[in-house]
Amino acid sequence: MKATTLALTVFCGSTSATILGNDAPAAQALAKLSLNVAQHGYPDAGKCTLKNVAVRQEWSTLSESQKLNYIDAVKCLGKKPAKTPAAIASGARSRFDDFIVTHILQTMSIHGTGYLPYNNWSKWAKDPLASPLFDGSKTSISGDGEYVAGRGSWCLPNEVRCMVTFHSANGGGCIKSGPFKDWKINLGPIQTTAKGVPPNPQADGLGYNPRCLSRDINTQASNETRDEMFVDLITNYPDILSFQNKMQNFTLGVMGVHK
């Protein structure tokens, strides 16, 4: 019973959560996990219990105070001085930058699932600006960028290997609302296809490159995260090769749910 309660808690997260099609296979997986725990117990029963299990919550299920606390924590990191030595990353200016440096240097080995809040892309695929994460309110991570005309289209991963063409949306400039409208970016890019982003003075992207946080929230991209696309991926691609190819999807000229 306790294992079942754990599964339901992790699956639902909140009574206000919206249940989507891709939640069904997730619920099936949790049911199997629950059965396994019931039969074999926890891997380390002394440390892993219902009292200390981590529940990862979707942003819209957080309370206002939880969202504000998270935003304040990020801003706190942005105000504290960097600890990264200049010999490693001359562009690091804040404690937040320290995490960016770590991500750049260890990007091939650190992509685990953490306990930070996440955004359910499927829920707002047709209108991402309606998401509480991007609505520009005080409890968001700010909204769209200022509109920059004449940007045309751009390619992923780059102009030379143009596998996916994106058309510019209604932003493109510095974000204009919300808690991070004055946020400064100091590091990167290593390479970029986004127009108007100044190149980093160092090839490794770790040089000082101050600029605003720009954003162009694009429904062409968000449409690739529709609920039915996740369901199709999870249920119809049983082997690793076909699953990987569908998830990345570059060969089909679309972004794929991974991107």
N, C-alpha and C positions, 0 to 999 in steps of 0.2 A: 504493500500500500504506500509506504514512504517513497519508494522508487517511482511509482505511478504519479504521486503528487509532485515529485521533482520534475518529471517529464512534462506534466501539464503546466507547471509554473514556468519552465523554460520556454515552452511552446507558446503559451498565451502572453506571458510578460505583463499584460495589463488587460483589464476587462474592456478597455476602449480600443483594443487592437483590432484592425481590420483583417479578416481571414481571407487570404487569396488562394488561388489554385495551387501555387507552388508551396503553400503551407502543408498540403496534404501529404506529399512524400516526406516532408520534414517531420510531420507527426508520426508517420509510419516508422521512420528511423528512430525517433525517440521512444516509440513503443518497444522496438527491438532492444534499445539500450536499457529500458526499464526492465524488460524480461531478463536480460543478461545480468543486471545488477541483482535482481531478485534471486537468481540461480547461483551466482558466483560472488556476490558482494562487491564492495568498492575495491579498487586496486590498492588503496591504502586507507583502510577504514578508520585509522586513528587520526588522519589528517583531513580526509575528504568526507564531510557530513552535510546534511541538509542545512545546518546552521551556518556553514561558511561557503557553500557553493556560490559561485559567481553567476549572476544572471545578466546577460547582455541585453540592454533595452534599446528599442527603436526610438529615435529622437522625439517623435510625436507623442510617445507614451510617457515621457518625462514630465514632471510637474514644472511650473514656471520657475520655482526656486532652484530646482535641479539644473535646469537649463542655464539660469543666470550664474549659478555656482561654477558650472563647466566653463562658460564664457569668461568669467572672472579669472579662472585658473589659467586659461590660455593667455589672457592679457598679462597676468602676473609673470608668466614665462617670458613674454615679450619685453618686459621692463627690466628683468634681472640681467646682469652682464654675462656674456658668454664665458664658459670655462675652457672651451676648445683652444689649444695653443695656436697662435697665428701661423706657426710653421706648418700646421696641418690644414687650417682653413682661415686664410687671412680675411675672408669676408664675414665671418661669424661675428655678430654684434650682440646677440642676446642668448638667454638660456633656451629659448625656442629654437634659435638657429643651431644650437648644439644637437638637437634631435634631427634637424634637417641634414646636418653633416653626417651623422651616424647613418641615416637612411641612404644618403648618396654613396657612402663608402661601403656599406654592407647590404646594398639593395638585393643582391642575389641570394642572400641567406637569412633574411630576417622577416619574411612575410608570413608570420603566424597570425592566428586570430586572437586579438586581445580582448579586453573587457570594456573598451570605450563604447559609447553609444554609436549606433549606426543609422543610416538612412535607408528606408525601404524604397528603392528606386521604382519598383513595379507599381507601387501605390499611386505615385504621381508622374508616371511615365508620360502621360498625355499633357500634363500641365505642371512641370517641375517648379515653376514659380509659386504655385499654390502650396507647395510643401512648407511646413513650419520651419524647415531648415533653411529655406531660401526666400522667405516672404519679406525679408527686410525689416522685420520687427526687432524689438530689443531682445527677444529670445531666439533669434535666428543667428546664422553665421554670416549675415548680411545678404542682400539681394543681388540683382543683376548689375552689370557695369553700365557706365554711361554709353549711350549709343555713339558709335564711331562709323561714319558713312564711308563708302568706297572701299571696303575691305575685300569684297568678292568672296572667293572660295579658298580653301586651303586643304592640304593633303596629309594623310597619315600613312606610314610613319614620317615621310618627308617627300619633298617635291620630286626627288630622283626615283624613289620607290613608292609611287602614289597608288596605294591599294584601296584607299577610301577617300572620297572627296566630300568635304563638308562645306555647306554654304553658311555664310555668316548670319547670325541672328540679330537680335535687337540690342545687344550690348557691345562688348569688346573693349570698353575703356575701364577706368578705375571704378570700383564699386561705389555706389552713390548713397547707400542707406545702411542702417544697421550698425551693430557694435564694432565692425571691423572696417568701416569706410576710411579710416585714417591709418590702417595697418600698413607697415612697410615691409617689403620683401628685400632681403639682402643678398641671397645666394642664388645660384643657378642663372639661367638654364645651362644644362650641358649641351643640349641641342633643342631646338624648338621649331615648329612649323607655324606657330602663332605670329601673325603680323604685328609689328609695333613693339615687340619685346626686345630690348637691347641685349646683345650678346654679352656673355660673361667675359671679363678680361683674362680668365684662365680656362684652359681647355677642359679641366676637370670640374668646372662649374663652382669652385669653392672660393673664387675671388669676390671682392666687394662689388656688388651690382645693385645699388639701392633703386627702388621703384615702388609704385603703388601696387596694390592687389587688384588685378584686372579680372574680369569675368564676362563670359558670353554664354548664358544659359540657353541651350539649343535643343529644341524638341526633335530635331533630326537625330541627335545623339540619344536623347532620353527614350525615344521610341524603340530603341534596341533593347530596352530593359523591360518591355511589357511582360505582364504576368504569363501570358501564353507562351512566350519565348523561353522562359525558365522551365515551365512545365514540359515543353517539347524537348529541351536539352536533357533534363533529368530522366525522363521516361523513355525516350526513343534512341538514345545513344549509349548502349550498354558496355562498349569496350573503350579503353583509354584513348586509342587513336582517333576514333570517330568523335568521341566526346570532346577531346582537345581541339580538333579541327572545327567543330561546330561552335565551341565556346569562343574561339578566337575569330573565326569567320572571315578573315581578310580575303581569302580566295574567292569569296562570293561578293566582294565589293561592299560589304557592310561591316559595321564595327564589331558586332558580337557582344554577348552579355559581359564578357570579361573586361572589356575596355570601358 
